Amino acid sequence: MSSRSILKLTPHQVTAFTLRRQYLTQPAQQPLEVVFRLVAIQAQYSASVPLAIWARNPLMAAGWVKAALSEKRTVVKTWCLRGTVHILASADLAMMVQAVGEQQLIDFDYFLKTRRGIDGQQSQNLNEAVFHALAQHPLLRSELHEKVPELAGIAGASWGLDVKRLAFSGALVLADTDNMETCFARRDVWLPDLSWEPPSQAFAQRDLLIRYLEAYGPSTRQDFAHWCGLKMKTVQCVFEACAQDLIPAEVTGWRGEYYIRREDELLLKADDDGLSTICLLPKFDPILMGYKDKTRFIDEEYLSLVYRPAGQIEAVILLHGRAMATWRTSFQKTKLRLTVMPFRHLVQREHLLVKDTVEQLATFLGAKGLEIIIPS
């Protein structure tokens, strides 16, 4: 790829393009479009999922995510990218398993053996017992542990060490229920109508890269590796396999070699005034998880205010494509209180933009009252 002409881009072009592709400046028509475009939405903090989709599809019904997970089952929750819980379109599950599952299985087996003393045969026996226990219907974690008591003895079972291996292979998913306790189901039981004809690993990994660049590009190889969790050696091979579909690019003032889909060249060169849009993004929003370079949307001096200890990633407000504040919410009965923590002094126009967007959020959340706190 290095022998080709390199596209020259400005940070404005790149940011405008990415926000547009993320549906943050041009909203999606349907919430499922958002899930497909983003590929997967981190769901370990479940309250963030509907907010991430709402930010890109403001007309989404408040109960859409729950219905899509538990009733229509057009989306599914499982461990995938970076070994973390995400939701993704059910139709993408086989692709995701083939693209990243093998690497995750290798890493997980190594962890179980070296850190928990569980060898391959023991792990296989547990997996077979779990698979059999889930044959009829989903089970809460406590119910599953009653049927397979050995699972309860695994340190860190509540973090998924009891069932992750089956999830990485595509045999198990998280069943969304009204119960606060985590519930598991066999994929073939939970999604009986889902055609399960996984593509080859090579095809799946190429598809994953192209899909990633569609929503998160222009991006570097390091960005893609960080997002999906594949080893750099594998990532290099995937980029080479997609060489004919990609164009290398340089971004003024940014380090590294970036790549775009060949079909996106003209759109990237187009001017765009959408950066004035304000974006209220939740904790662990996909755009905050999509890049190794964390300064893409956040000035370096503010990174520690967003990327917090113990893996916490704060909710942010973007304006002109840059993070200007973090925010948090709380409910007092039916009244929503939203506190904004600005990185700098906000002018009156910025106050009004924030207020208008927060009012839309309050309507989406069904709040009967609203209090906005913005420290001066």
C-alpha positions as a Markdown table, in Angstrom:
| # | Residue | x | y | z |
|---|---|---|---|---|
| 1 | Met | 0.0 | 0.0 | 0.0 |
| 2 | Ser | 2.9 | 2.4 | 0.5 |
| 3 | Ser | 3.6 | 2.6 | -3.2 |
| 4 | Arg | 0.3 | 4.3 | -3.9 |
| 5 | Ser | -0.3 | 8.0 | -3.9 |
| 6 | Ile | -1.3 | 9.3 | -0.5 |
| 7 | Leu | -4.4 | 11.3 | 0.0 |
| 8 | Lys | -3.9 | 14.6 | 1.9 |
| 9 | Leu | -6.6 | 15.5 | 4.4 |
| 10 | Thr | -7.2 | 18.2 | 7.0 |
| 11 | Pro | -8.4 | 17.5 | 10.5 |
| 12 | His | -11.6 | 19.3 | 9.7 |
| 13 | Gln | -12.3 | 17.0 | 6.8 |
| 14 | Val | -11.6 | 13.9 | 8.8 |
| 15 | Thr | -13.7 | 15.0 | 11.8 |
| 16 | Ala | -16.6 | 16.1 | 9.7 |
| 17 | Phe | -16.6 | 12.9 | 7.8 |
| 18 | Thr | -16.4 | 10.7 | 10.9 |
| 19 | Leu | -19.2 | 12.5 | 12.7 |
| 20 | Arg | -21.4 | 12.2 | 9.6 |
| 21 | Arg | -20.7 | 8.5 | 9.3 |
| 22 | Gln | -21.4 | 8.1 | 13.0 |
| 23 | Tyr | -24.8 | 9.6 | 12.4 |
| 24 | Leu | -23.9 | 12.4 | 14.8 |
| 25 | Thr | -24.4 | 15.3 | 12.3 |
| 26 | Gln | -26.8 | 13.5 | 9.9 |
| 27 | Pro | -29.1 | 11.3 | 12.1 |
| 28 | Ala | -30.1 | 7.8 | 11.0 |
| 29 | Gln | -33.6 | 7.0 | 10.0 |
| 30 | Gln | -33.9 | 3.8 | 12.1 |
| 31 | Pro | -32.1 | 2.7 | 15.3 |
| 32 | Leu | -31.1 | -0.6 | 13.7 |
| 33 | Glu | -29.2 | 1.4 | 11.1 |
| 34 | Val | -27.1 | 2.8 | 13.9 |
| 35 | Val | -26.3 | -0.6 | 15.4 |
| 36 | Phe | -25.2 | -1.9 | 11.9 |
| 37 | Arg | -23.1 | 1.2 | 11.2 |
| 38 | Leu | -21.3 | 1.2 | 14.6 |
| 39 | Val | -20.8 | -2.6 | 14.3 |
| 40 | Ala | -21.0 | -3.1 | 18.0 |
| 41 | Ile | -21.8 | -0.9 | 21.0 |
| 42 | Gln | -20.1 | -1.6 | 24.4 |
| 43 | Ala | -22.7 | -2.7 | 26.9 |
| 44 | Gln | -21.0 | -3.4 | 30.1 |
| 45 | Tyr | -22.6 | -0.1 | 31.3 |
| 46 | Ser | -26.1 | -1.0 | 29.9 |
| 47 | Ala | -27.6 | 2.4 | 30.5 |
| 48 | Ser | -25.3 | 3.8 | 27.8 |
| 49 | Val | -26.6 | 1.7 | 25.0 |
| 50 | Pro | -29.9 | 3.4 | 24.4 |
| 51 | Leu | -28.3 | 6.8 | 24.8 |
| 52 | Ala | -25.6 | 6.0 | 22.3 |
| 53 | Ile | -28.3 | 5.1 | 19.7 |
| 54 | Trp | -30.5 | 8.0 | 20.7 |
| 55 | Ala | -27.6 | 10.4 | 20.0 |
| 56 | Arg | -27.6 | 9.1 | 16.4 |
| 57 | Asn | -31.4 | 8.6 | 16.0 |
| 58 | Pro | -33.2 | 11.1 | 18.2 |
| 59 | Leu | -36.6 | 9.8 | 17.1 |
| 60 | Met | -35.9 | 6.4 | 18.6 |
| 61 | Ala | -38.6 | 5.0 | 20.9 |
| 62 | Ala | -37.4 | 4.8 | 24.5 |
| 63 | Gly | -38.1 | 1.1 | 24.7 |
| 64 | Trp | -36.5 | 0.1 | 21.3 |
| 65 | Val | -33.3 | -1.4 | 22.7 |
| 66 | Lys | -35.2 | -3.7 | 25.2 |
| 67 | Ala | -37.6 | -4.8 | 22.5 |
| 68 | Ala | -34.9 | -5.4 | 20.0 |
| 69 | Leu | -32.9 | -7.5 | 22.5 |
| 70 | Ser | -35.7 | -9.5 | 24.2 |
| 71 | Glu | -38.7 | -9.6 | 21.9 |
| 72 | Lys | -37.7 | -9.1 | 18.2 |
| 73 | Arg | -34.1 | -10.2 | 19.0 |
| 74 | Thr | -32.8 | -8.3 | 16.0 |
| 75 | Val | -29.9 | -7.3 | 18.2 |
| 76 | Val | -27.9 | -9.6 | 20.6 |
| 77 | Lys | -25.7 | -9.1 | 23.6 |
| 78 | Thr | -22.4 | -11.0 | 23.9 |
| 79 | Trp | -18.7 | -10.7 | 24.6 |
| 80 | Cys | -16.9 | -9.8 | 21.4 |
| 81 | Leu | -14.6 | -6.8 | 20.7 |
| 82 | Arg | -11.7 | -6.7 | 23.2 |
| 83 | Gly | -13.4 | -9.5 | 25.1 |
| 84 | Thr | -16.0 | -7.0 | 26.4 |
| 85 | Val | -19.8 | -7.1 | 26.5 |
| 86 | His | -21.4 | -5.4 | 23.4 |
| 87 | Ile | -24.6 | -5.4 | 21.6 |
| 88 | Leu | -24.6 | -6.0 | 17.8 |
| 89 | Ala | -27.1 | -6.9 | 15.1 |
| 90 | Ser | -27.9 | -10.5 | 15.4 |
| 91 | Ala | -27.2 | -10.9 | 11.7 |
| 92 | Asp | -23.6 | -9.8 | 12.4 |
| 93 | Leu | -23.0 | -12.4 | 15.1 |
| 94 | Ala | -21.5 | -15.1 | 12.9 |
| 95 | Met | -19.2 | -12.5 | 11.2 |
| 96 | Met | -18.0 | -11.2 | 14.6 |
| 97 | Val | -17.3 | -14.7 | 16.0 |
| 98 | Gln | -15.3 | -15.6 | 13.0 |
| 99 | Ala | -13.4 | -12.4 | 12.9 |
| 100 | Val | -12.2 | -12.1 | 16.5 |
| 101 | Gly | -13.4 | -15.3 | 18.3 |
| 102 | Glu | -10.3 | -17.5 | 17.6 |
| 103 | Gln | -7.9 | -14.9 | 19.1 |
| 104 | Gln | -10.1 | -14.4 | 22.1 |
| 105 | Leu | -10.3 | -18.2 | 22.7 |
| 106 | Ile | -6.5 | -18.5 | 22.6 |
| 107 | Asp | -6.1 | -15.6 | 25.0 |
| 108 | Phe | -8.9 | -16.9 | 27.3 |
| 109 | Asp | -7.6 | -20.4 | 27.5 |
| 110 | Tyr | -4.1 | -19.1 | 28.3 |
| 111 | Phe | -5.6 | -16.9 | 31.1 |
| 112 | Leu | -7.6 | -19.8 | 32.6 |
| 113 | Lys | -4.6 | -22.0 | 32.6 |
| 114 | Thr | -2.0 | -19.6 | 34.0 |
| 115 | Arg | -4.3 | -17.5 | 36.3 |
| 116 | Arg | -7.0 | -20.0 | 37.4 |
| 117 | Gly | -5.3 | -23.4 | 36.9 |
| 118 | Ile | -8.0 | -24.7 | 34.6 |
| 119 | Asp | -6.5 | -26.7 | 31.7 |
| 120 | Gly | -8.0 | -27.3 | 28.3 |
| 121 | Gln | -9.7 | -30.5 | 29.2 |
| 122 | Gln | -11.3 | -29.1 | 32.3 |
| 123 | Ser | -12.5 | -26.1 | 30.4 |
| 124 | Gln | -14.0 | -28.3 | 27.7 |
| 125 | Asn | -15.8 | -30.4 | 30.3 |
| 126 | Leu | -17.3 | -27.2 | 31.9 |
| 127 | Asn | -18.4 | -25.9 | 28.5 |
| 128 | Glu | -20.2 | -29.2 | 27.7 |
| 129 | Ala | -22.0 | -29.1 | 31.0 |
| 130 | Val | -23.1 | -25.5 | 30.5 |
| 131 | Phe | -24.2 | -26.2 | 26.9 |
| 132 | His | -26.3 | -29.1 | 28.2 |
| 133 | Ala | -27.7 | -27.1 | 31.1 |
| 134 | Leu | -29.0 | -24.4 | 28.7 |
| 135 | Ala | -30.6 | -26.9 | 26.3 |
| 136 | Gln | -34.2 | -26.0 | 27.1 |
| 137 | His | -34.3 | -22.3 | 28.1 |
| 138 | Pro | -32.1 | -19.4 | 29.4 |
| 139 | Leu | -30.8 | -19.5 | 33.0 |
| 140 | Leu | -29.9 | -16.9 | 35.4 |
| 141 | Arg | -26.2 | -17.1 | 36.6 |
| 142 | Ser | -27.3 | -18.4 | 40.0 |
| 143 | Glu | -29.5 | -21.1 | 38.3 |
| 144 | Leu | -26.6 | -22.1 | 35.9 |
| 145 | His | -24.3 | -22.4 | 38.9 |
| 146 | Glu | -26.7 | -24.7 | 40.6 |
| 147 | Lys | -26.7 | -27.0 | 37.6 |
| 148 | Val | -22.9 | -26.7 | 37.1 |
| 149 | Pro | -21.6 | -26.1 | 40.7 |
| 150 | Glu | -17.9 | -26.0 | 39.5 |
| 151 | Leu | -18.6 | -22.7 | 37.9 |
| 152 | Ala | -19.1 | -20.9 | 41.2 |
| 153 | Gly | -15.6 | -21.9 | 42.3 |
| 154 | Ile | -14.0 | -19.9 | 39.4 |
| 155 | Ala | -12.6 | -16.7 | 40.8 |
| 156 | Gly | -14.1 | -13.9 | 38.7 |
| 157 | Ala | -17.0 | -15.9 | 37.5 |
| 158 | Ser | -19.2 | -12.8 | 37.8 |
| 159 | Trp | -17.1 | -11.1 | 35.1 |
| 160 | Gly | -17.8 | -13.9 | 32.7 |
| 161 | Leu | -15.0 | -16.4 | 33.4 |
| 162 | Asp | -17.7 | -19.0 | 33.8 |
| 163 | Val | -19.2 | -18.7 | 30.3 |
| 164 | Lys | -17.0 | -16.5 | 28.1 |
| 165 | Arg | -15.4 | -19.4 | 26.2 |
| 166 | Leu | -18.8 | -20.5 | 24.8 |
| 167 | Ala | -19.6 | -16.9 | 23.9 |
| 168 | Phe | -16.4 | -16.4 | 22.0 |
| 169 | Ser | -17.2 | -19.5 | 20.0 |
| 170 | Gly | -20.7 | -18.2 | 19.2 |
| 171 | Ala | -22.5 | -20.9 | 21.2 |
| 172 | Leu | -23.8 | -18.7 | 24.0 |
| 173 | Val | -25.2 | -15.2 | 24.3 |
| 174 | Leu | -26.6 | -13.0 | 27.1 |
| 175 | Ala | -30.4 | -13.2 | 27.3 |
| 176 | Asp | -31.9 | -9.9 | 28.1 |
| 177 | Thr | -34.6 | -10.2 | 30.8 |
| 178 | Asp | -36.3 | -8.0 | 33.4 |
| 179 | Asn | -34.2 | -9.7 | 36.2 |
| 180 | Met | -31.3 | -7.7 | 37.5 |
| 181 | Glu | -29.2 | -10.9 | 37.5 |
| 182 | Thr | -27.3 | -11.8 | 34.3 |
| 183 | Cys | -29.0 | -14.4 | 32.2 |
| 184 | Phe | -27.5 | -16.8 | 29.6 |
| 185 | Ala | -28.9 | -18.7 | 26.7 |
| 186 | Arg | -27.6 | -21.0 | 24.0 |
| 187 | Arg | -27.5 | -19.1 | 20.7 |
| 188 | Asp | -29.5 | -21.8 | 18.9 |
| 189 | Val | -32.2 | -21.6 | 21.5 |
| 190 | Trp | -32.3 | -17.8 | 21.9 |
| 191 | Leu | -32.0 | -17.1 | 18.1 |
| 192 | Pro | -33.6 | -20.2 | 16.6 |
| 193 | Asp | -34.4 | -18.5 | 13.3 |
| 194 | Leu | -30.9 | -17.1 | 12.8 |
| 195 | Ser | -29.1 | -18.8 | 9.9 |
| 196 | Trp | -25.8 | -19.9 | 11.2 |
| 197 | Glu | -23.4 | -20.2 | 8.2 |
| 198 | Pro | -20.3 | -18.4 | 9.4 |
| 199 | Pro | -18.0 | -17.0 | 6.7 |
| 200 | Ser | -14.3 | -17.9 | 6.6 |
| 201 | Gln | -12.1 | -16.2 | 9.1 |
| 202 | Ala | -10.3 | -14.3 | 6.4 |
| 203 | Phe | -13.5 | -13.0 | 4.9 |
| 204 | Ala | -14.9 | -12.1 | 8.3 |
| 205 | Gln | -11.8 | -10.1 | 9.2 |
| 206 | Arg | -11.8 | -8.3 | 5.9 |
| 207 | Asp | -15.5 | -7.5 | 6.4 |
| 208 | Leu | -14.8 | -6.3 | 9.9 |
| 209 | Leu | -12.1 | -3.9 | 8.7 |
| 210 | Ile | -14.2 | -2.4 | 5.9 |
| 211 | Arg | -17.2 | -2.0 | 8.2 |
| 212 | Tyr | -14.9 | -0.3 | 10.8 |
| 213 | Leu | -13.5 | 2.1 | 8.3 |
| 214 | Glu | -17.0 | 2.9 | 7.1 |
| 215 | Ala | -18.0 | 4.2 | 10.5 |
| 216 | Tyr | -14.7 | 5.1 | 12.2 |
| 217 | Gly | -12.4 | 6.0 | 9.3 |
| 218 | Pro | -10.0 | 7.5 | 8.4 |
| 219 | Ser | -8.1 | 5.4 | 10.9 |
| 220 | Thr | -4.7 | 3.8 | 11.4 |
| 221 | Arg | -3.8 | 0.2 | 11.7 |
| 222 | Gln | -3.2 | 0.8 | 15.4 |
| 223 | Asp | -6.7 | 2.3 | 15.8 |
| 224 | Phe | -8.3 | -0.8 | 14.3 |
| 225 | Ala | -6.2 | -3.2 | 16.4 |
| 226 | His | -7.2 | -1.2 | 19.6 |
| 227 | Trp | -10.9 | -1.3 | 18.6 |
| 228 | Cys | -11.2 | -4.9 | 17.7 |
| 229 | Gly | -8.6 | -6.5 | 20.0 |
| 230 | Leu | -6.7 | -8.5 | 17.2 |
| 231 | Lys | -3.0 | -8.8 | 17.3 |
| 232 | Met | -1.0 | -6.4 | 15.2 |
| 233 | Lys | 0.4 | -9.2 | 13.1 |
| 234 | Thr | -3.1 | -10.3 | 12.2 |
| 235 | Val | -4.2 | -6.7 | 11.6 |
| 236 | Gln | -1.2 | -6.2 | 9.1 |
| 237 | Cys | -2.4 | -9.2 | 7.2 |
| 238 | Val | -6.0 | -8.0 | 7.1 |
| 239 | Phe | -4.9 | -4.6 | 5.8 |
| 240 | Glu | -2.8 | -6.2 | 3.1 |
| 241 | Ala | -5.7 | -8.4 | 2.1 |
| 242 | Cys | -7.9 | -5.3 | 1.7 |
| 243 | Ala | -5.3 | -3.3 | -0.1 |
| 244 | Gln | -7.3 | -2.9 | -3.3 |
| 245 | Asp | -10.2 | -1.5 | -1.4 |
| 246 | Leu | -8.2 | 1.1 | 0.7 |
| 247 | Ile | -6.5 | 4.4 | 0.1 |
| 248 | Pro | -3.7 | 5.6 | 2.5 |
| 249 | Ala | -3.9 | 9.1 | 3.8 |
| 250 | Glu | -2.0 | 11.7 | 5.7 |
| 251 | Val | -3.8 | 14.1 | 8.1 |
| 252 | Thr | -2.2 | 17.5 | 8.6 |
| 253 | Gly | -0.7 | 17.7 | 12.1 |
| 254 | Trp | -1.6 | 14.1 | 12.9 |
| 255 | Arg | 1.0 | 11.3 | 13.2 |
| 256 | Gly | 0.7 | 8.0 | 11.5 |
| 257 | Glu | -0.7 | 6.6 | 8.2 |
| 258 | Tyr | -4.4 | 6.6 | 7.9 |
| 259 | Tyr | -6.7 | 4.6 | 5.7 |
| 260 | Ile | -10.1 | 5.1 | 4.1 |
| 261 | Arg | -12.3 | 3.0 | 1.9 |
| 262 | Arg | -11.6 | 3.8 | -1.7 |
| 263 | Glu | -15.3 | 4.6 | -2.2 |
| 264 | Asp | -15.1 | 7.3 | 0.5 |
| 265 | Glu | -12.5 | 9.5 | -1.2 |
| 266 | Leu | -14.9 | 12.0 | -2.8 |
| 267 | Leu | -17.0 | 12.3 | 0.4 |
| 268 | Leu | -13.9 | 13.0 | 2.5 |
| 269 | Lys | -12.8 | 15.8 | 0.2 |
| 270 | Ala | -16.2 | 17.5 | 0.4 |
| 271 | Asp | -16.6 | 20.5 | 2.7 |
| 272 | Asp | -19.0 | 20.1 | 5.6 |
| 273 | Asp | -20.4 | 22.6 | 8.1 |
| 274 | Gly | -21.9 | 20.0 | 10.4 |
| 275 | Leu | -19.2 | 20.5 | 13.1 |
| 276 | Ser | -21.3 | 23.1 | 14.8 |
| 277 | Thr | -23.6 | 20.3 | 15.9 |
| 278 | Ile | -23.6 | 19.6 | 19.6 |
| 279 | Cys | -23.4 | 15.9 | 20.6 |
| 280 | Leu | -24.4 | 14.5 | 24.0 |
| 281 | Leu | -22.6 | 11.2 | 24.2 |
| 282 | Pro | -22.9 | 8.6 | 27.0 |
| 283 | Lys | -20.3 | 6.7 | 29.0 |
| 284 | Phe | -18.4 | 4.3 | 26.8 |
| 285 | Asp | -19.8 | 5.8 | 23.6 |
| 286 | Pro | -18.5 | 4.0 | 20.5 |
| 287 | Ile | -16.7 | 7.0 | 19.2 |
| 288 | Leu | -14.7 | 7.1 | 22.5 |
| 289 | Met | -13.8 | 3.4 | 22.2 |
| 290 | Gly | -12.9 | 3.4 | 18.5 |
| 291 | Tyr | -9.3 | 4.7 | 18.5 |
| 292 | Lys | -6.0 | 4.1 | 20.1 |
| 293 | Asp | -5.3 | 7.9 | 19.7 |
| 294 | Lys | -7.5 | 9.4 | 22.4 |
| 295 | Thr | -6.8 | 13.0 | 21.3 |
| 296 | Arg | -8.8 | 12.6 | 18.2 |
| 297 | Phe | -11.8 | 14.3 | 19.8 |
| 298 | Ile | -10.4 | 15.3 | 23.2 |
| 299 | Asp | -7.5 | 17.7 | 23.9 |
| 300 | Glu | -4.7 | 16.0 | 25.6 |
| 301 | Glu | -5.0 | 18.2 | 28.7 |
| 302 | Tyr | -8.5 | 16.9 | 29.3 |
| 303 | Leu | -8.0 | 13.2 | 28.7 |
| 304 | Ser | -7.7 | 12.3 | 32.4 |
| 305 | Leu | -11.1 | 13.9 | 32.9 |
| 306 | Val | -12.7 | 11.5 | 30.4 |
| 307 | Tyr | -10.6 | 8.3 | 30.7 |
| 308 | Arg | -10.8 | 7.6 | 34.4 |
| 309 | Pro | -9.2 | 5.0 | 36.7 |
| 310 | Ala | -10.5 | 1.4 | 36.7 |
| 311 | Gly | -11.5 | 1.7 | 33.0 |
| 312 | Gln | -14.2 | 4.2 | 33.5 |
| 313 | Ile | -15.0 | 6.4 | 30.5 |
| 314 | Glu | -17.1 | 9.4 | 31.2 |
| 315 | Ala | -20.0 | 10.8 | 29.1 |
| 316 | Val | -18.9 | 13.8 | 27.0 |
| 317 | Ile | -20.4 | 16.7 | 25.1 |
| 318 | Leu | -18.9 | 17.4 | 21.7 |
| 319 | Leu | -19.0 | 20.8 | 20.0 |
| 320 | His | -17.2 | 21.6 | 16.8 |
| 321 | Gly | -16.0 | 18.0 | 17.0 |
| 322 | Arg | -14.1 | 18.4 | 20.2 |
| 323 | Ala | -15.0 | 17.4 | 23.8 |
| 324 | Met | -16.0 | 20.5 | 25.8 |
| 325 | Ala | -17.4 | 18.9 | 28.9 |
| 326 | Thr | -18.3 | 15.7 | 30.7 |
| 327 | Trp | -21.8 | 15.1 | 32.1 |
| 328 | Arg | -23.7 | 12.9 | 34.6 |
| 329 | Thr | -27.3 | 12.4 | 35.4 |
| 330 | Ser | -29.4 | 11.4 | 38.4 |
| 331 | Phe | -33.1 | 11.0 | 39.0 |
| 332 | Gln | -35.1 | 12.4 | 42.0 |
| 333 | Lys | -38.3 | 10.5 | 41.5 |
| 334 | Thr | -39.4 | 11.6 | 38.0 |
| 335 | Lys | -37.1 | 14.7 | 37.9 |
| 336 | Leu | -33.9 | 14.5 | 35.9 |
| 337 | Arg | -30.9 | 16.3 | 37.2 |
| 338 | Leu | -28.0 | 16.7 | 34.7 |
| 339 | Thr | -24.7 | 18.1 | 35.8 |
| 340 | Val | -22.3 | 19.4 | 33.2 |
| 341 | Met | -18.6 | 19.7 | 34.1 |
| 342 | Pro | -17.1 | 22.0 | 31.5 |
| 343 | Phe | -13.5 | 22.0 | 30.5 |
| 344 | Arg | -13.6 | 25.7 | 30.1 |
| 345 | His | -15.9 | 28.7 | 30.5 |
| 346 | Leu | -19.0 | 28.3 | 28.3 |
| 347 | Val | -20.4 | 31.3 | 26.5 |
| 348 | Gln | -24.1 | 32.0 | 26.4 |
| 349 | Arg | -24.6 | 30.4 | 22.9 |
| 350 | Glu | -22.9 | 27.2 | 24.2 |
| 351 | His | -25.2 | 27.2 | 27.3 |
| 352 | Leu | -28.2 | 27.5 | 25.1 |
| 353 | Leu | -27.0 | 24.6 | 22.8 |
| 354 | Val | -26.4 | 22.4 | 25.9 |
| 355 | Lys | -29.8 | 23.3 | 27.4 |
| 356 | Asp | -31.7 | 22.5 | 24.2 |
| 357 | Thr | -30.0 | 19.1 | 23.8 |
| 358 | Val | -30.5 | 18.2 | 27.4 |
| 359 | Glu | -34.2 | 19.0 | 27.2 |
| 360 | Gln | -34.4 | 16.6 | 24.2 |
| 361 | Leu | -32.7 | 13.9 | 26.3 |
| 362 | Ala | -35.1 | 14.5 | 29.2 |
| 363 | Thr | -38.0 | 14.0 | 26.9 |
| 364 | Phe | -36.5 | 10.8 | 25.6 |
| 365 | Leu | -36.0 | 9.5 | 29.2 |
| 366 | Gly | -39.5 | 10.4 | 30.1 |
| 367 | Ala | -38.5 | 12.9 | 32.8 |
| 368 | Lys | -41.4 | 15.0 | 34.3 |
| 369 | Gly | -39.0 | 17.7 | 35.4 |
| 370 | Leu | -35.5 | 18.8 | 34.6 |
| 371 | Glu | -32.6 | 20.6 | 36.5 |
| 372 | Ile | -29.5 | 21.5 | 34.6 |
| 373 | Ile | -26.4 | 22.3 | 36.7 |
| 374 | Ile | -23.5 | 24.0 | 34.9 |
| 375 | Pro | -20.8 | 25.3 | 37.3 |
| 376 | Ser | -19.5 | 28.7 | 36.3 |
